[in-house]
Every structure is written in structure tokens, then in C-alpha cells.
Amino acid sequence: MDTAVTTPEWLTALMPVIVILGLWSAVWKAIALYKAGGKKDLAWFIVLFIVNTLGILEIFYIFVFSKKKPAASK
């Protein structure tokens, strides 16, 4: 009795894309978490840690919200 499980061709072909997207997301998440932790932005750190959106939220934080704000002039 042959009970070998075979992987569908389409899944085998799609595997490199899945790995690349996973790495893409992990890199952006790591950078954003590092910046949020360094700035002691606990709320952003928690949101970035929990929400996984293929790096979109992380990229948004890095390029929009992590920029230093100029000191208020008197």
C-alpha cells in the first residue's frame, strides 16, 4: 500500500515566492521594531509586533513616523 504524500506542482513553484515574501516582511519588521524600541515608542512597538502586513506598516513607520521632529521654537 503506497501512502506517499505528494506536493502539488503549483505549490512547489510558489514556494520561492512565499519564502521571499516572508524574508521581505521579516527584514522590514526588524528594522521598524529596532527603531521603535530605540525611540521607546511602546505603542508602535506593540502594534508592529502584532500586526503583520507584508511590511507595509513597518515601511510606513520607518519613513513617516520615525523621523525626528524639529524642536519647537519659542
C-alpha positions in Angstrom: 0.0 0.0 0.0 1.5 3.3 -1.1 0.7 6.2 1.2 3.3 8.7 0.0 2.1 12.3 0.0 3.0 14.4 -3.0 3.2 18.1 -3.1 1.2 19.8 -5.9 3.3 21.3 -8.7 1.8 24.8 -8.2 2.8 24.8 -4.5 6.3 23.7 -5.3 6.5 26.5 -7.9 5.1 29.0 -5.4 7.4 28.2 -2.5 10.3 30.6 -3.5 7.8 33.4 -3.7 6.4 32.6 -0.2 10.0 32.5 1.2 10.9 35.8 -0.4 7.8 37.5 0.9 8.5 36.1 4.4 12.0 37.4 4.3 10.9 40.8 2.9 8.4 41.1 5.8 10.9 40.0 8.5 13.5 42.5 7.4 11.2 45.5 7.4 9.6 44.3 10.7 13.1 44.0 12.4 14.1 47.5 11.2 10.9 49.1 12.4 10.9 47.3 15.8 14.5 48.3 16.3 13.7 52.0 15.6 10.5 51.9 17.7 12.4 50.3 20.6 15.2 52.7 20.3 12.8 55.7 20.5 10.9 54.0 23.3 7.7 54.1 21.3 5.9 51.3 23.2 2.6 51.7 21.4 4.2 51.5 18.0 6.4 48.6 19.1 3.3 46.6 20.2 1.4 47.4 17.0 4.4 46.5 14.8 5.0 43.3 16.7 1.4 42.1 16.5 0.4 43.3 13.0 1.9 41.5 10.1 1.1 43.2 6.7 4.0 42.2 4.4 6.0 45.1 5.7 3.6 47.9 4.7 3.0 49.1 8.3 6.7 48.8 9.1 7.7 50.8 6.0 5.1 53.5 6.9 6.6 53.8 10.4 10.2 54.0 9.2 9.6 56.6 6.6 6.8 58.7 8.1 6.6 58.4 11.9 10.2 57.7 13.0 11.5 61.0 11.6 12.8 63.3 14.2 10.5 66.2 14.8 12.2 69.6 14.9 12.3 71.2 18.3 9.6 73.8 19.0 10.9 77.3 18.7 9.9 79.9 21.2 
